[in-house]
């Protein structure tokens, strides 16, 4: 894991580690709705497809989706898909992106794939804005497309987050809305993975031991460990609280900023920006090896009812049954909502690495 890149005011990240938090639900607006599971809708986007990308069928929902099979490069193939359910919420406020070929108008020699979940609160306008603009802003900020430069890639991601939040705040002020959104994002450039997050959405990688990682890349044959790649940004945590108080904000006895907002970093949340809310992400990078088998991205609705180790074990079990990633993502959401009674919006992206 490389050094975390963040602003001077942001706390340093701890080394990603295996974490099994006690299930806890984030308090949002509650309402009754049918408990229906649906895979995420596929919005066809006009993109240049890499000749090496093997395209398959995707699902449908509130996301931007390129079909779910990626081309081989650096000895592995990427497959990914998303699924979502609104739980007991009146409306779905999450948005997501699955792009196996994410080069858009910035072609280059490096394979570029992008995946993201935006968990909206107070509405879905901020989530939809970030869904539409963040990746383009990161590309425009100089995401490497020819030769990998880790420092340049992290700077582009940092600048892309900043530009997206600045323009989002301008649009929300003009439109008179105050929505916010947390985010967990992944970019894969060549064989290097970049993970960026703000708020309480998480990324977890399933990693085998050095010896087991050489077993032909088999997900079924080895024990996989859940490694959390992100750190939650909540007002109640000491480092975030100190930054908020320095900015003139207050963390109430209920652990919420100004008694209202649980997260301390997010896109939007216009009225909370002056009291410490920022959109500065923590950014990690690592090179893919045969030890990395898949990554699970999830909003806090998922992680509130299922721990990282349980989620990895659940996915691995379905891989043993030979199920495709699209079915596995739907099954994981169904497990969270129907079996474990997740009341929040629940969105999942599974990114699978098929090693040669």
VONU-96918 format. One line per field, with one value per residue (C-alpha): residue number from 0; x, y, z; residue in three letters. Coordinates in pm, 1 decimal. Each point is the difference from the previous one (the first is absolute). Layout:
N
nr: NUM|... .
x: X|... .
y: Y|... .
z: Z|... .
rest: ALA|... .
//
This chain:
356
nr: 0|1|2|3|4|5|6|7|8|9|10|11|12|13|14|15|16|17|18|19|20|21|22|23|24|25|26|27|28|29|30|31|32|33|34|35|36|37|38|39|40|41|42|43|44|45|46|47|48|49|50|51|52|53|54|55|56|57|58|59|60|61|62|63|64|65|66|67|68|69|70|71|72|73|74|75|76|77|78|79|80|81|82|83|84|85|86|87|88|89|90|91|92|93|94|95|96|97|98|99|100|101|102|103|104|105|106|107|108|109|110|111|112|113|114|115|116|117|118|119|120|121|122|123|124|125|126|127|128|129|130|131|132|133|134|135|136|137|138|139|140|141|142|143|144|145|146|147|148|149|150|151|152|153|154|155|156|157|158|159|160|161|162|163|164|165|166|167|168|169|170|171|172|173|174|175|176|177|178|179|180|181|182|183|184|185|186|187|188|189|190|191|192|193|194|195|196|197|198|199|200|201|202|203|204|205|206|207|208|209|210|211|212|213|214|215|216|217|218|219|220|221|222|223|224|225|226|227|228|229|230|231|232|233|234|235|236|237|238|239|240|241|242|243|244|245|246|247|248|249|250|251|252|253|254|255|256|257|258|259|260|261|262|263|264|265|266|267|268|269|270|271|272|273|274|275|276|277|278|279|280|281|282|283|284|285|286|287|288|289|290|291|292|293|294|295|296|297|298|299|300|301|302|303|304|305|306|307|308|309|310|311|312|313|314|315|316|317|318|319|320|321|322|323|324|325|326|327|328|329|330|331|332|333|334|335|336|337|338|339|340|341|342|343|344|345|346|347|348|349|350|351|352|353|354|355 .
x: 0.0|152.5|-4.6|-339.5|-36.2|-220.2|0.7|204.9|-311.5|-108.7|111.7|246.8|-143.2|75.3|121.2|-300.4|-77.4|-254.8|-293.2|-323.3|-215.1|-310.9|-298.8|-152.0|-251.6|50.6|-302.6|-161.5|-357.2|-212.1|-297.9|-179.0|35.0|-9.0|299.0|85.1|340.3|100.9|332.4|131.2|-119.2|236.4|20.9|158.8|277.6|165.3|359.7|293.9|39.7|344.6|34.4|128.9|-310.8|-236.9|-343.0|-284.1|-348.1|-49.3|-286.3|-227.5|-31.7|111.1|350.6|226.3|94.1|224.6|-59.8|164.3|305.5|345.5|296.3|314.0|303.8|294.5|-108.9|-354.8|-350.3|-248.7|-367.6|-235.0|-366.2|-223.6|-326.0|-221.9|-312.7|-166.8|-74.6|-272.1|79.4|-263.8|246.1|335.9|267.4|306.0|165.3|280.1|240.2|140.4|234.0|228.3|128.5|10.7|227.3|-288.3|158.1|343.8|134.8|339.9|214.2|-93.7|-313.9|-235.4|-296.8|-212.3|-253.9|-181.1|-287.7|-149.5|-222.1|-231.2|-161.6|-266.0|-82.5|180.2|104.3|354.6|48.2|-120.0|220.3|311.9|-97.2|-11.3|303.3|265.7|168.6|8.6|151.9|265.8|89.1|13.0|224.4|267.5|-67.1|289.0|-100.7|333.0|255.5|-93.8|100.2|-144.4|60.8|-162.0|-297.1|-62.1|25.6|-252.3|-242.6|45.0|-52.2|-298.9|-171.8|68.0|-128.0|-309.5|-91.2|60.7|-222.1|-261.2|-21.0|-51.2|-278.4|-167.5|7.2|-153.5|-262.0|-74.9|69.6|226.2|51.6|323.2|165.4|278.8|213.0|223.6|181.0|247.0|217.1|206.9|285.8|189.1|51.9|-13.3|-311.0|-84.0|-265.5|-144.8|-276.0|-184.7|-252.3|-107.1|-19.8|265.6|222.6|116.4|246.3|5.9|364.0|160.8|324.5|323.2|13.5|-367.0|7.0|201.4|-267.8|-88.4|-189.4|-283.1|-256.3|-153.6|309.9|149.1|-88.0|-67.7|54.1|-210.8|216.6|-180.5|152.1|-183.5|-40.2|-336.7|-28.7|-245.1|-28.1|22.0|355.2|273.8|200.1|-308.1|-146.4|320.4|-9.7|-368.5|52.0|293.6|-231.6|-254.5|-235.9|-146.2|-42.6|-304.6|-37.5|-170.3|323.0|-141.1|131.2|-220.8|-217.8|-112.3|262.6|175.1|272.0|277.4|102.1|-240.2|-82.3|-249.3|-155.5|28.0|-108.6|250.7|306.0|67.2|6.9|247.7|-147.7|251.2|15.7|370.2|41.8|239.8|181.5|182.3|168.6|133.4|106.8|-216.5|159.0|-139.4|-82.0|-279.0|-316.1|-281.4|-101.7|-338.0|-121.4|-300.2|-192.3|-46.9|-334.0|188.2|274.2|-250.2|-133.8|286.7|366.4|286.3|103.1|-357.7|-42.8|319.2|-98.5|-348.3|141.8|259.9|-266.6|-201.9|313.7|42.8|-347.7|110.6|-234.8|77.3|90.6|-335.8|-187.7|238.8|-46.8|-379.0|23.1|216.2|-252.5|-283.7|185.7|43.2|-357.2|-217.4|198.9|187.3|-274.6|195.0|-242.1|220.4|67.9|241.1|237.2|283.0|264.1|209.7|322.7|142.8|357.5|34.2|371.3|153.9 .
y: 0.0|328.9|319.5|166.0|328.3|260.7|365.7|140.0|34.2|-359.6|-270.1|-264.9|-338.5|-311.3|-301.8|-180.7|-302.6|-271.3|151.0|-156.1|287.7|-59.5|41.4|344.6|191.3|362.8|208.4|147.6|78.6|-310.4|-98.1|-318.2|-153.5|-342.4|-220.7|-66.1|-91.9|126.0|-4.4|336.7|150.2|23.6|342.6|-33.0|253.2|98.4|-95.8|-122.3|-367.8|-153.4|-273.5|-226.4|40.2|-295.0|152.6|-185.6|78.6|232.0|65.2|298.4|267.5|352.6|-27.8|57.4|-340.3|-137.6|-374.6|-226.1|-162.6|150.6|-73.6|-183.5|206.7|-56.4|-362.1|51.6|77.6|227.9|-80.9|224.3|69.7|195.8|-63.3|221.2|7.2|294.1|-203.6|162.5|348.1|187.0|70.8|-115.0|264.1|-200.8|22.5|-209.0|-41.9|-317.2|73.5|-276.4|235.3|338.4|178.7|208.6|278.9|-64.3|-308.6|-138.8|-309.8|-57.1|-197.3|226.9|-141.4|190.9|-98.1|217.4|11.0|332.9|-19.5|301.0|157.7|267.5|-94.9|-152.9|312.7|8.8|-371.7|36.0|305.2|-182.3|-305.8|214.5|222.0|-146.4|-243.8|252.2|256.2|-248.9|-76.9|372.5|58.5|-221.4|-363.8|-182.0|-171.5|-99.8|-74.3|-61.5|273.2|-74.2|350.0|160.8|-236.7|83.0|372.0|-34.6|-183.4|261.5|285.1|-177.7|-29.2|367.6|122.5|-219.7|129.0|362.7|-18.0|-206.3|267.3|269.2|-199.1|-80.0|368.2|99.9|-274.4|51.6|-358.5|-127.6|-370.3|-176.3|-326.1|-221.7|-190.9|-301.4|-18.5|-230.0|68.1|-278.3|123.0|-286.3|-230.3|269.7|60.4|341.9|23.5|334.9|65.1|267.8|-86.2|-346.3|-207.8|-273.2|-205.0|-347.7|-218.7|-380.1|-100.3|-341.6|-80.3|15.0|-379.0|-43.7|284.2|-218.4|-269.6|93.8|303.6|-223.6|184.0|-328.1|-187.7|237.1|192.8|365.6|273.6|317.4|312.5|332.2|255.4|308.5|192.8|139.3|375.7|67.1|305.2|-210.8|-120.6|194.4|111.7|111.6|166.7|202.8|121.8|91.6|191.9|186.3|106.0|131.7|-295.7|-191.9|-372.5|-66.0|-269.0|-219.9|0.1|213.2|320.6|285.7|-277.4|-101.9|-145.3|-327.1|11.4|258.1|-22.6|9.0|160.2|284.3|62.8|369.6|131.0|-222.7|95.9|307.5|-213.5|-265.7|-232.1|-55.3|-209.4|-84.8|-374.5|-247.7|-169.9|-335.2|-190.1|-352.7|-230.0|-298.4|-340.1|-352.9|50.0|251.7|-182.3|253.8|336.1|76.1|360.6|74.3|290.3|10.8|-177.5|-318.2|29.9|84.5|-357.5|-211.3|12.4|-5.5|-358.8|-125.3|180.7|-149.6|-348.3|44.1|99.7|-277.8|-260.4|108.6|-4.8|-365.0|-60.3|144.9|298.3|310.4|330.0|152.7|-267.3|18.6|377.0|-43.4|-283.7|212.0|285.6|-246.8|-146.0|347.2|119.9|-309.8|-219.5|253.1|263.0|295.7|293.5|243.7|27.1|-279.2|10.3|-240.9|-25.8|-315.6|26.4|-340.7|-69.8|-309.8|-88.3|-206.6 .
z: 0.0|-97.6|196.4|31.5|-185.5|163.5|96.4|286.3|211.3|-52.8|244.7|-104.0|-87.7|192.9|-192.0|-149.4|209.8|56.3|182.0|119.7|129.4|202.4|-231.6|36.7|-203.5|-98.6|94.1|-306.6|-89.7|50.6|-211.7|-100.7|-341.2|-154.6|71.7|-359.4|-132.2|-339.8|-172.1|-108.1|-329.8|-285.7|-155.1|-338.1|-31.1|-323.4|52.6|-199.4|73.4|29.5|-264.7|277.2|209.8|-13.4|52.5|166.0|122.4|297.6|239.6|43.2|278.0|102.4|-132.7|-296.6|-131.2|-267.0|-50.8|248.0|-149.1|-31.9|-225.3|103.3|82.8|232.3|47.1|125.7|-114.7|176.9|41.1|194.7|64.2|236.6|181.5|212.8|215.1|172.7|312.7|208.6|-126.0|-192.6|-281.8|-130.1|66.4|-107.8|-340.9|-144.3|-291.5|-158.3|-293.1|-122.4|-269.7|168.7|-246.9|-142.1|-207.8|150.3|-180.4|91.6|33.0|364.4|65.6|197.0|192.9|248.7|264.7|253.6|246.5|108.2|308.3|3.9|306.0|6.8|-359.3|-296.5|-192.3|139.6|-66.2|-358.2|-56.6|120.8|-202.7|-312.9|53.3|231.4|-237.0|-284.6|236.2|111.1|-361.5|-81.2|301.5|-153.2|88.3|-174.6|-323.0|-156.0|273.5|362.4|242.6|344.6|134.6|-304.9|22.0|366.7|-72.6|-284.8|229.2|274.4|-248.1|-156.0|337.7|73.7|-336.6|20.3|345.0|-93.4|-307.7|187.6|272.1|-261.7|-163.2|331.9|98.8|-332.1|27.7|366.5|105.8|278.1|-75.6|87.0|-100.6|129.6|-250.1|-41.9|-333.5|-173.1|-302.0|-155.8|-218.4|-157.9|298.0|269.8|210.6|143.7|272.9|109.1|252.9|191.4|270.3|110.9|-318.5|-1.6|-227.5|101.4|-189.2|25.8|26.9|40.7|181.1|-205.3|-33.2|-87.2|-247.7|-234.9|-29.0|-356.9|125.7|115.6|211.7|105.3|117.4|258.4|313.2|-76.4|255.5|2.5|-7.3|45.7|-237.1|128.1|323.5|103.2|38.4|281.4|220.6|315.6|-76.5|179.1|-303.5|-189.3|308.9|49.6|-358.9|28.8|322.8|-153.4|-283.5|252.2|-7.2|291.4|56.4|217.6|263.3|-261.4|-202.3|-279.4|-150.5|123.3|141.9|-350.0|-232.9|82.9|-265.9|-3.6|-366.6|-292.4|-331.4|36.0|342.7|-82.0|340.2|182.2|-204.6|214.8|317.8|-105.1|-262.6|-280.7|-315.4|33.4|-57.1|151.8|-288.5|-0.8|-280.4|-39.3|-281.6|-82.9|47.1|-0.5|369.0|-72.8|-108.4|16.2|146.0|155.4|-1.0|219.0|147.5|377.1|-37.8|-89.6|261.5|271.4|-7.8|-131.7|95.6|-251.9|79.2|-30.2|-332.1|-142.9|117.3|-150.8|-339.6|3.5|74.5|-303.7|-214.7|98.9|-139.2|-332.8|4.5|-211.1|164.3|-97.0|194.4|294.9|35.8|2.0|254.1|231.9|-6.8|56.4|298.2|151.6|-56.1|33.5|234.8|213.2|-8.6|-134.8|15.7|-189.4|-372.5|-89.5|-297.5|-82.3|-271.2|-30.3|-202.1|-87.4|-110.2|-214.2|1.2|-276.4 .
rest: UNK|UNK|UNK|UNK|UNK|UNK|UNK|UNK|UNK|UNK|UNK|UNK|UNK|UNK|UNK|UNK|UNK|UNK|UNK|UNK|UNK|UNK|UNK|UNK|UNK|UNK|UNK|UNK|UNK|UNK|UNK|UNK|UNK|UNK|UNK|UNK|UNK|UNK|UNK|UNK|UNK|UNK|UNK|UNK|UNK|UNK|UNK|UNK|UNK|UNK|UNK|UNK|UNK|UNK|UNK|UNK|UNK|UNK|UNK|UNK|UNK|UNK|UNK|UNK|UNK|UNK|UNK|UNK|UNK|UNK|UNK|UNK|UNK|UNK|UNK|UNK|UNK|UNK|UNK|UNK|UNK|UNK|UNK|UNK|UNK|UNK|UNK|UNK|UNK|UNK|UNK|UNK|UNK|UNK|UNK|UNK|UNK|UNK|UNK|UNK|UNK|UNK|UNK|UNK|UNK|UNK|UNK|UNK|UNK|UNK|UNK|UNK|UNK|UNK|UNK|UNK|UNK|UNK|UNK|UNK|UNK|UNK|UNK|UNK|UNK|UNK|UNK|UNK|UNK|UNK|UNK|UNK|UNK|UNK|UNK|UNK|UNK|UNK|UNK|UNK|UNK|UNK|UNK|UNK|UNK|UNK|UNK|UNK|UNK|UNK|UNK|UNK|UNK|UNK|UNK|UNK|UNK|UNK|UNK|UNK|UNK|UNK|UNK|UNK|UNK|UNK|UNK|UNK|UNK|UNK|UNK|UNK|UNK|UNK|UNK|UNK|UNK|UNK|UNK|UNK|UNK|UNK|UNK|UNK|UNK|UNK|UNK|UNK|UNK|UNK|UNK|UNK|UNK|UNK|UNK|UNK|UNK|UNK|UNK|UNK|UNK|UNK|UNK|UNK|UNK|UNK|UNK|UNK|UNK|UNK|UNK|UNK|UNK|UNK|UNK|UNK|UNK|UNK|UNK|UNK|UNK|UNK|UNK|UNK|UNK|UNK|UNK|UNK|UNK|UNK|UNK|UNK|UNK|UNK|UNK|UNK|UNK|UNK|UNK|UNK|UNK|UNK|UNK|UNK|UNK|UNK|UNK|UNK|UNK|UNK|UNK|UNK|UNK|UNK|UNK|UNK|UNK|UNK|UNK|UNK|UNK|UNK|UNK|UNK|UNK|UNK|UNK|UNK|UNK|UNK|UNK|UNK|UNK|UNK|UNK|UNK|UNK|UNK|UNK|UNK|UNK|UNK|UNK|UNK|UNK|UNK|UNK|UNK|UNK|UNK|UNK|UNK|UNK|UNK|UNK|UNK|UNK|UNK|UNK|UNK|UNK|UNK|UNK|UNK|UNK|UNK|UNK|UNK|UNK|UNK|UNK|UNK|UNK|UNK|UNK|UNK|UNK|UNK|UNK|UNK|UNK|UNK|UNK|UNK|UNK|UNK|UNK|UNK|UNK|UNK|UNK|UNK|UNK|UNK|UNK|UNK|UNK|UNK|UNK|UNK|UNK|UNK|UNK|UNK|UNK|UNK|UNK|UNK|UNK|UNK|UNK|UNK|UNK|UNK|UNK|UNK .
//
